[in-house]
Amino acid sequence: GAVPAFNVGFARAVDLESPFVITQNDENEAQCPPPIFERAVEILRAEPSVGAVAFEMDTRRRGWVCEEWAGLPYGNTCCVRREVGMAVARAQGDPAGKAWWDRRFKTYASDTVFGLWVNRLGWEMRRGVGLRVHDHGLLDEMKKRNVEAYQKDGTAHLFTAQFGRAEQCRYSAEDARHFGGRVR
């Protein structure tokens, strides 16, 4: 699944002390004038309260929007501060701070959970208005099979138990203090 592969990349970014990390699937393509990634990094450098910048996507035929859950963007593709990813990993049970995406999930939900943890730990997941990424694999058969597997293998239930209600997504000063988040 995608989650272990992304976590290998996040671990490498932590080891290299990369200040910012871009999460993106291999079938994604930037759709706005360059430099899309540099513009996201500029936002992060200018605003310490922003933990990640979510790119707009044209998924689900709704036009260009940032994916969201309970009214909060979650950043299917995004630019993240390393220390934010590490705090999320600690909140999900990885004391080394390298497994940014929840290892209980194989493909779907881990990016959503990540974005919701960013907010819960005190940072903003900023909508990158105008920072657009097209997903060429939107109608891919493998993605359809992955969605079916996610719904059948019980991991959909794990997501709902953790973040199924809007109040579970809200900022938590206690979690921010405990896992190294941004205490507001």
Rosetta blueprint (number, residue, H / E / L):
1 G L
2 A H
3 V H
4 P H
5 A H
6 F H
7 N H
8 V H
9 G H
10 F H
11 A H
12 R H
13 A H
14 V H
15 D H
16 L L
17 E L
18 S L
19 P L
20 F E
21 V E
22 I E
23 T E
24 Q L
25 N L
26 D L
27 E L
28 N E
29 E E
30 A E
31 Q L
32 C L
33 P L
34 P L
35 P L
36 I H
37 F H
38 E H
39 R H
40 A H
41 V H
42 E H
43 I H
44 L H
45 R H
46 A H
47 E L
48 P L
49 S L
50 V E
51 G E
52 A E
53 V E
54 A E
55 F E
56 E E
57 M E
58 D L
59 T H
60 R H
61 R H
62 R L
63 G L
64 W L
65 V E
66 C L
67 E L
68 E E
69 W E
70 A L
71 G L
72 L E
73 P E
74 Y L
75 G L
76 N L
77 T L
78 C E
79 C E
80 V E
81 R E
82 R H
83 E H
84 V H
85 G H
86 M H
87 A H
88 V H
89 A H
90 R H
91 A H
92 Q L
93 G L
94 D L
95 P L
96 A L
97 G L
98 K L
99 A L
100 W L
101 W L
102 D L
103 R L
104 R L
105 F L
106 K L
107 T L
108 Y L
109 A L
110 S H
111 D H
112 T H
113 V H
114 F H
115 G H
116 L H
117 W H
118 V H
119 N H
120 R H
121 L L
122 G L
123 W L
124 E E
125 M E
126 R E
127 R E
128 G E
129 V E
130 G E
131 L E
132 R E
133 V E
134 H E
135 D E
136 H L
137 G L
138 L L
139 L L
140 D L
141 E H
142 M H
143 K H
144 K H
145 R H
146 N H
147 V H
148 E H
149 A H
150 Y H
151 Q H
152 K H
153 D L
154 G L
155 T H
156 A H
157 H H
158 L H
159 F H
160 T H
161 A H
162 Q H
163 F H
164 G L
165 R L
166 A H
167 E H
168 Q H
169 C H
170 R L
171 Y L
172 S L
173 A H
174 E H
175 D H
176 A H
177 R H
178 H H
179 F H
180 G L
181 G L
182 R L
183 V L
184 R L
